[in-house]
Amino acid sequence: MDPTMLILIAILLAVMFFMSSRTRKQQREAAEFRNNITVGTKVMTASGMIGTVIDVDESTDQVTIESFPGSPTTWLRAAISKKVEEPVADDADTDDAADESDVTEESETASTISPDATDVPDDLSDLDTAKREYREQQRRDADADGK
């Protein structure tokens, strides 16, 4: 057998070993997380539902999650994917809230909408009629050319 072939096989085996050991490590960490789930932990299921753990039944390996107050659902422990971290309030977010309150306190009205804001219509009736007429004329011309 050619020595370069042996080297390639050895490299392939080493890569496969390291990849499988990393996968085993991730699986071991996920199993450890699932086994240590406690009441009050905010989690996400494999299907994407987020909720708070309200009960853990060790005997049946089931976890009860409440995603909305008063609506508990029961899941197999294996369906729990990961812990969800609560978002931390950023200092910039609190500064924005303070700026908005300053605007409403200093202005004569409680509106935070600037006077330069464009008014968006609720329906098509308030749109520029010239644009509508132009589009209708284009449709009529296209229909006339097609006949």
ROSE-4610 file (N, C-alpha, C; in Angstrom, 1 decimal, always signed):
// ROSE-4610
residu = [M/M/M/D/D/D/P/P/P/T/T/T/M/M/M/L/L/L/I/I/I/L/L/L/I/I/I/A/A/A/I/I/I/L/L/L/L/L/L/A/A/A/V/V/V/M/M/M/F/F/F/F/F/F/M/M/M/S/S/S/S/S/S/R/R/R/T/T/T/R/R/R/K/K/K/Q/Q/Q/Q/Q/Q/R/R/R/E/E/E/A/A/A/A/A/A/E/E/E/F/F/F/R/R/R/N/N/N/N/N/N/I/I/I/T/T/T/V/V/V/G/G/G/T/T/T/K/K/K/V/V/V/M/M/M/T/T/T/A/A/A/S/S/S/G/G/G/M/M/M/I/I/I/G/G/G/T/T/T/V/V/V/I/I/I/D/D/D/V/V/V/D/D/D/E/E/E/S/S/S/T/T/T/D/D/D/Q/Q/Q/V/V/V/T/T/T/I/I/I/E/E/E/S/S/S/F/F/F/P/P/P/G/G/G/S/S/S/P/P/P/T/T/T/T/T/T/W/W/W/L/L/L/R/R/R/A/A/A/A/A/A/I/I/I/S/S/S/K/K/K/K/K/K/V/V/V/E/E/E/E/E/E/P/P/P/V/V/V/A/A/A/D/D/D/D/D/D/A/A/A/D/D/D/T/T/T/D/D/D/D/D/D/A/A/A/A/A/A/D/D/D/E/E/E/S/S/S/D/D/D/V/V/V/T/T/T/E/E/E/E/E/E/S/S/S/E/E/E/T/T/T/A/A/A/S/S/S/T/T/T/I/I/I/S/S/S/P/P/P/D/D/D/A/A/A/T/T/T/D/D/D/V/V/V/P/P/P/D/D/D/D/D/D/L/L/L/S/S/S/D/D/D/L/L/L/D/D/D/T/T/T/A/A/A/K/K/K/R/R/R/E/E/E/Y/Y/Y/R/R/R/E/E/E/Q/Q/Q/Q/Q/Q/R/R/R/R/R/R/D/D/D/A/A/A/D/D/D/A/A/A/D/D/D/G/G/G/K/K/K]
num = [1/1/1/2/2/2/3/3/3/4/4/4/5/5/5/6/6/6/7/7/7/8/8/8/9/9/9/10/10/10/11/11/11/12/12/12/13/13/13/14/14/14/15/15/15/16/16/16/17/17/17/18/18/18/19/19/19/20/20/20/21/21/21/22/22/22/23/23/23/24/24/24/25/25/25/26/26/26/27/27/27/28/28/28/29/29/29/30/30/30/31/31/31/32/32/32/33/33/33/34/34/34/35/35/35/36/36/36/37/37/37/38/38/38/39/39/39/40/40/40/41/41/41/42/42/42/43/43/43/44/44/44/45/45/45/46/46/46/47/47/47/48/48/48/49/49/49/50/50/50/51/51/51/52/52/52/53/53/53/54/54/54/55/55/55/56/56/56/57/57/57/58/58/58/59/59/59/60/60/60/61/61/61/62/62/62/63/63/63/64/64/64/65/65/65/66/66/66/67/67/67/68/68/68/69/69/69/70/70/70/71/71/71/72/72/72/73/73/73/74/74/74/75/75/75/76/76/76/77/77/77/78/78/78/79/79/79/80/80/80/81/81/81/82/82/82/83/83/83/84/84/84/85/85/85/86/86/86/87/87/87/88/88/88/89/89/89/90/90/90/91/91/91/92/92/92/93/93/93/94/94/94/95/95/95/96/96/96/97/97/97/98/98/98/99/99/99/100/100/100/101/101/101/102/102/102/103/103/103/104/104/104/105/105/105/106/106/106/107/107/107/108/108/108/109/109/109/110/110/110/111/111/111/112/112/112/113/113/113/114/114/114/115/115/115/116/116/116/117/117/117/118/118/118/119/119/119/120/120/120/121/121/121/122/122/122/123/123/123/124/124/124/125/125/125/126/126/126/127/127/127/128/128/128/129/129/129/130/130/130/131/131/131/132/132/132/133/133/133/134/134/134/135/135/135/136/136/136/137/137/137/138/138/138/139/139/139/140/140/140/141/141/141/142/142/142/143/143/143/144/144/144/145/145/145/146/146/146/147/147/147]
x = [+0.8/+0.0/+0.9/+0.5/+1.2/+1.2/+2.4/+2.5/+1.6/+1.3/+0.5/-1.0/-1.4/-2.7/-2.9/-1.9/-1.9/-2.0/-1.3/-1.4/-2.8/-3.4/-4.7/-5.8/-5.6/-6.5/-6.4/-5.1/-4.9/-5.5/-5.4/-5.9/-7.5/-8.0/-9.5/-10.0/-9.3/-9.7/-9.6/-8.6/-8.4/-9.5/-9.8/-10.9/-12.2/-12.5/-13.8/-13.8/-12.7/-12.7/-13.0/-12.3/-12.5/-14.0/-14.5/-15.9/-16.9/-16.7/-17.6/-17.4/-16.2/-16.1/-16.7/-16.7/-17.3/-18.9/-19.4/-20.8/-21.2/-20.5/-20.8/-20.8/-19.8/-19.7/-21.0/-21.4/-22.6/-23.9/-24.0/-25.1/-25.1/-23.9/-23.8/-24.2/-23.8/-24.2/-25.7/-26.3/-27.7/-28.5/-28.0/-28.7/-28.5/-27.4/-27.2/-28.1/-28.3/-29.2/-30.6/-31.1/-32.4/-32.6/-31.6/-31.8/-31.8/-31.3/-31.2/-32.2/-33.3/-34.3/-35.0/-35.2/-35.9/-37.1/-38.0/-39.2/-38.8/-39.4/-39.1/-38.1/-37.5/-36.6/-37.4/-36.9/-37.5/-36.8/-37.6/-37.0/-37.6/-37.0/-37.5/-37.6/-38.7/-38.8/-38.1/-37.9/-37.3/-38.2/-39.5/-40.4/-40.4/-39.8/-39.8/-40.7/-41.5/-42.3/-41.5/-41.7/-41.0/-42.0/-41.5/-42.4/-41.5/-42.2/-41.6/-42.0/-41.0/-41.3/-42.0/-43.2/-44.0/-44.0/-43.6/-43.6/-42.7/-42.0/-41.1/-41.5/-41.9/-42.3/-41.2/-40.4/-39.3/-39.7/-40.8/-41.2/-41.6/-42.3/-42.7/-41.8/-40.8/-39.8/-40.6/-41.5/-42.3/-42.1/-42.2/-42.1/-43.3/-43.9/-45.0/-44.6/-44.9/-44.5/-45.7/-45.5/-46.6/-46.1/-46.6/-46.2/-47.0/-48.2/-49.2/-49.8/-50.0/-50.5/-51.9/-52.0/-53.2/-53.3/-52.2/-52.3/-51.1/-51.1/-49.9/-50.0/-48.8/-48.7/-47.6/-47.8/-46.9/-46.0/-44.7/-43.8/-42.9/-42.4/-41.3/-40.1/-39.3/-38.1/-37.1/-37.1/-36.2/-36.6/-37.8/-38.3/-37.8/-37.2/-36.7/-35.4/-35.3/-34.1/-33.0/-33.4/-32.4/-33.1/-32.2/-32.7/-32.7/-33.7/-33.9/-33.4/-32.5/-32.0/-33.0/-33.3/-34.1/-33.3/-33.9/-33.1/-32.8/-31.6/-31.2/-31.5/-32.1/-32.4/-31.1/-30.9/-29.8/-29.8/-28.7/-28.7/-29.3/-29.1/-29.6/-31.1/-31.7/-33.2/-33.7/-33.1/-33.6/-33.5/-32.4/-32.2/-33.3/-33.7/-34.7/-36.0/-36.3/-37.6/-37.6/-36.4/-36.3/-36.5/-35.9/-36.1/-37.5/-38.3/-39.6/-40.5/-40.2/-41.0/-40.6/-39.4/-39.0/-39.8/-40.0/-40.7/-42.2/-42.8/-44.2/-44.4/-43.4/-43.6/-43.4/-42.5/-42.2/-43.2/-43.8/-44.7/-46.1/-46.8/-48.2/-49.2/-48.9/-49.8/-49.0/-49.7/-49.0/-48.4/-48.6/-48.1/-46.6/-46.0/-44.6/-44.3/-45.3/-45.2/-44.7/-43.6/-43.0/-44.0/-43.9/-44.8/-44.5/-43.2/-42.8/-43.3/-43.9/-44.3/-45.3/-45.2/-46.1/-47.3/-48.5/-49.7/-50.0/-50.1/-50.3/-51.8/-52.4/-53.9/-54.2/-55.5/-55.9/-56.4/-56.7/-57.1/-56.6/-56.9/-56.4/-57.1/-58.2/-59.0/-58.2/-57.3/-56.6/-55.3/-54.9/-53.7/-53.8/-52.6/-52.6/-53.4/-54.4/-55.3/-54.6/-53.6/-52.9/-52.1/-51.5/-50.8/-51.8/-53.0/-54.0/-54.5/-54.8/-55.3/-54.2/-52.9/-51.9/-51.8/-51.9/-51.8/-53.0/-54.2/-55.4/-55.3/-54.7/-54.5/-53.5/-52.4/-51.5/-52.2/-53.1/-53.8/-54.7/-55.4/-56.3/-55.5/-54.3/-53.5/-53.0/-52.6/-52.1/-53.2/-54.4/-55.6/-55.9/-55.8/-56.1/-55.1/-53.8/-52.7/-52.9/-53.4/-53.5/-54.7/-55.7/-56.9/-56.7]
y = [-1.2/+0.0/+1.2/+2.2/+3.5/+4.3/+4.8/+5.5/+6.8/+7.4/+8.6/+8.2/+7.0/+6.5/+6.2/+5.6/+5.4/+6.7/+7.7/+9.0/+9.6/+9.5/+10.0/+9.3/+8.0/+7.2/+7.5/+7.7/+8.1/+9.5/+10.4/+11.8/+11.7/+10.9/+10.7/+10.1/+9.1/+8.5/+9.5/+10.3/+11.3/+12.4/+12.8/+13.8/+13.2/+12.0/+11.4/+11.2/+10.8/+10.7/+12.0/+13.1/+14.4/+14.9/+14.7/+15.1/+14.3/+13.0/+12.2/+12.6/+12.9/+13.2/+14.5/+15.5/+16.7/+16.6/+15.7/+15.4/+14.8/+13.8/+13.1/+14.1/+15.0/+16.0/+16.9/+17.3/+18.2/+17.4/+16.1/+15.3/+15.1/+14.9/+14.7/+16.0/+17.2/+18.4/+18.6/+18.3/+18.5/+17.5/+16.3/+15.4/+15.8/+16.4/+16.9/+18.1/+18.9/+20.1/+19.6/+18.6/+18.1/+17.4/+16.7/+16.0/+17.0/+18.2/+19.2/+20.3/+20.1/+21.2/+21.4/+22.6/+22.9/+23.8/+23.8/+24.6/+26.1/+26.8/+28.3/+28.6/+27.6/+27.8/+28.1/+29.1/+29.4/+28.6/+27.8/+26.9/+27.0/+26.4/+26.3/+24.9/+24.4/+23.0/+22.9/+21.7/+21.5/+22.1/+22.2/+22.7/+24.2/+24.9/+26.3/+27.0/+26.2/+26.8/+27.2/+28.5/+29.0/+29.1/+28.7/+28.7/+28.5/+28.6/+28.4/+27.1/+26.4/+25.0/+25.2/+24.6/+24.7/+23.3/+22.2/+20.9/+20.0/+19.2/+18.1/+16.8/+15.9/+14.6/+13.6/+13.2/+12.4/+10.9/+10.5/+9.1/+8.8/+9.8/+9.6/+10.4/+11.1/+11.8/+12.9/+13.6/+14.6/+16.0/+17.0/+18.4/+19.2/+19.9/+20.7/+22.2/+22.7/+24.1/+25.0/+26.2/+27.2/+28.3/+28.4/+29.5/+30.7/+30.6/+31.7/+31.4/+32.3/+32.0/+31.3/+30.2/+29.4/+28.4/+28.2/+27.2/+26.3/+25.4/+24.4/+23.4/+23.0/+21.8/+20.9/+19.6/+18.6/+18.1/+18.0/+17.6/+16.5/+15.7/+14.7/+15.5/+15.1/+15.8/+15.9/+14.9/+14.9/+16.0/+16.5/+17.6/+18.9/+19.1/+20.4/+20.6/+21.7/+21.9/+22.7/+23.9/+24.7/+25.7/+26.2/+27.2/+28.6/+29.4/+30.7/+31.7/+32.5/+33.6/+34.8/+35.4/+36.6/+37.8/+38.6/+39.7/+40.7/+41.2/+42.2/+43.6/+44.5/+45.8/+46.5/+47.1/+47.8/+49.2/+49.8/+51.2/+52.1/+51.8/+52.7/+52.6/+51.4/+51.3/+52.2/+52.3/+53.1/+54.6/+54.9/+56.3/+56.7/+55.8/+56.2/+56.4/+55.6/+55.8/+57.2/+57.6/+58.9/+60.0/+59.8/+60.8/+61.0/+59.9/+60.0/+60.7/+60.5/+61.1/+62.6/+63.0/+64.4/+65.1/+64.4/+65.0/+65.2/+64.3/+64.4/+65.5/+65.6/+66.6/+68.0/+68.2/+69.6/+70.0/+69.1/+69.6/+69.9/+70.6/+71.0/+69.9/+68.9/+67.7/+66.5/+65.4/+64.2/+63.4/+63.9/+63.2/+63.2/+62.1/+62.1/+62.1/+62.3/+62.3/+63.7/+63.7/+64.9/+65.6/+66.9/+67.6/+67.3/+66.7/+66.4/+65.0/+64.3/+62.9/+62.8/+61.8/+61.6/+60.8/+61.3/+60.7/+59.5/+58.3/+57.1/+56.8/+56.7/+56.5/+55.1/+54.9/+53.6/+52.8/+53.4/+52.6/+53.4/+52.8/+53.4/+54.6/+55.0/+56.1/+57.5/+57.5/+58.7/+58.9/+57.9/+57.9/+58.9/+59.3/+60.3/+59.8/+60.5/+60.1/+60.1/+61.0/+61.0/+59.7/+59.1/+57.8/+56.7/+56.7/+55.7/+55.9/+57.1/+57.3/+56.9/+57.2/+56.8/+55.3/+54.5/+53.1/+52.5/+53.1/+52.6/+52.8/+54.0/+54.3/+53.3/+52.9/+51.9/+50.6/+50.2/+48.9/+48.9/+50.1/+50.2/+50.1/+50.8/+50.7/+49.3/+48.6/+47.2/+46.3/+46.5/+45.7/+46.0/+47.3/+47.7/+47.1/+47.0/+46.5/+45.0/+44.3/+42.9/+42.4/+43.2/+42.8/+42.8]
z = [+0.0/+0.0/+0.0/-0.7/-0.8/+0.5/+0.9/+2.2/+2.2/+1.1/+1.1/+1.4/+0.9/+1.2/+2.7/+3.3/+4.7/+5.5/+5.1/+5.8/+5.6/+4.4/+4.2/+5.1/+5.2/+6.0/+7.5/+7.9/+9.3/+9.6/+8.7/+8.9/+8.9/+8.0/+8.0/+9.3/+9.8/+11.1/+12.2/+12.2/+13.3/+13.3/+12.1/+11.9/+12.4/+12.0/+12.4/+13.9/+14.5/+16.0/+16.7/+16.3/+16.9/+16.7/+15.5/+15.2/+16.1/+16.2/+17.0/+18.5/+19.0/+20.4/+20.7/+19.8/+20.0/+20.1/+19.2/+19.2/+20.4/+20.9/+22.2/+23.3/+23.3/+24.4/+24.4/+23.2/+23.1/+23.6/+23.2/+23.6/+25.1/+25.7/+27.2/+27.9/+27.4/+28.0/+27.9/+26.8/+26.6/+27.6/+27.7/+28.6/+30.1/+30.4/+31.8/+32.0/+31.0/+31.2/+31.4/+30.6/+30.8/+32.1/+32.6/+33.9/+35.1/+34.9/+36.0/+35.8/+35.0/+34.8/+36.1/+36.5/+37.8/+37.5/+38.5/+38.3/+38.3/+37.4/+37.3/+36.2/+35.6/+34.5/+33.2/+32.5/+31.2/+30.1/+29.4/+28.4/+27.0/+26.0/+24.7/+24.3/+23.7/+23.3/+21.9/+21.4/+20.1/+19.0/+19.2/+18.2/+18.3/+19.3/+19.3/+20.3/+21.1/+22.1/+23.3/+23.8/+24.9/+26.1/+27.2/+28.4/+29.7/+30.8/+32.1/+32.7/+33.2/+33.8/+35.1/+35.2/+36.4/+37.2/+36.5/+37.2/+36.4/+37.2/+36.7/+37.3/+36.5/+37.0/+36.6/+37.6/+37.4/+37.1/+37.6/+37.3/+35.9/+35.2/+33.8/+32.9/+33.4/+32.6/+31.7/+32.4/+31.7/+32.4/+31.7/+32.2/+31.8/+32.7/+32.4/+32.3/+31.1/+30.8/+30.6/+31.1/+31.0/+30.1/+28.9/+28.0/+28.1/+28.6/+28.8/+30.2/+31.1/+32.4/+32.2/+32.9/+32.9/+31.8/+31.0/+29.9/+29.9/+30.9/+31.0/+29.9/+29.4/+28.5/+29.0/+28.7/+29.2/+28.1/+28.3/+27.3/+27.9/+27.0/+27.4/+27.7/+28.6/+29.0/+27.8/+26.9/+25.8/+24.8/+24.8/+23.9/+24.3/+25.5/+25.9/+25.2/+24.5/+23.7/+24.4/+25.0/+25.7/+26.7/+27.5/+28.5/+27.7/+28.0/+27.4/+28.4/+28.0/+28.9/+28.8/+29.9/+29.8/+29.3/+28.4/+27.8/+28.9/+28.9/+29.9/+29.4/+30.2/+29.8/+29.5/+28.3/+27.9/+28.4/+28.7/+29.2/+28.1/+26.8/+25.8/+25.8/+26.1/+26.1/+27.2/+28.4/+29.4/+29.1/+28.4/+28.0/+27.0/+26.0/+25.1/+25.8/+26.8/+27.5/+28.2/+28.7/+29.4/+28.4/+27.2/+26.2/+25.7/+25.6/+25.2/+26.2/+27.5/+28.6/+28.5/+28.2/+28.1/+27.0/+25.9/+24.8/+25.1/+25.8/+26.1/+27.2/+28.1/+29.2/+28.6/+27.7/+27.2/+26.1/+25.4/+24.3/+24.9/+24.1/+24.5/+24.5/+23.6/+23.5/+24.0/+24.2/+24.6/+23.5/+22.2/+21.1/+20.9/+20.6/+20.3/+18.8/+18.0/+16.5/+16.1/+15.3/+14.9/+13.9/+13.7/+12.8/+11.3/+11.1/+9.7/+9.3/+10.2/+9.9/+8.8/+7.9/+6.8/+7.3/+7.0/+7.4/+6.4/+6.9/+6.1/+6.1/+5.0/+4.9/+5.4/+5.8/+6.3/+5.1/+4.0/+2.8/+1.5/+0.4/-0.9/-1.3/-0.7/-1.2/-0.9/+0.0/+0.3/-0.5/-1.3/-2.0/-3.2/-3.7/-4.7/-5.9/-6.3/-7.4/-8.8/-8.9/-10.2/-10.5/-9.4/-9.6/-9.9/-9.3/-9.6/-11.0/-11.4/-12.8/-13.8/-13.5/-14.4/-14.6/-13.5/-13.5/-14.2/-14.0/-14.7/-16.2/-16.6/-18.0/-18.6/-17.9/-18.4/-18.6/-17.7/-17.8/-19.0/-19.2/-20.4/-21.7/-21.8/-23.0/-23.2/-22.2/-22.3/-22.8/-22.3/-22.7/-24.2/-24.6/-26.0/-26.9/-26.5/-27.4/-27.5/-26.5/-26.5/-27.3/-27.6/-28.4/-29.8]
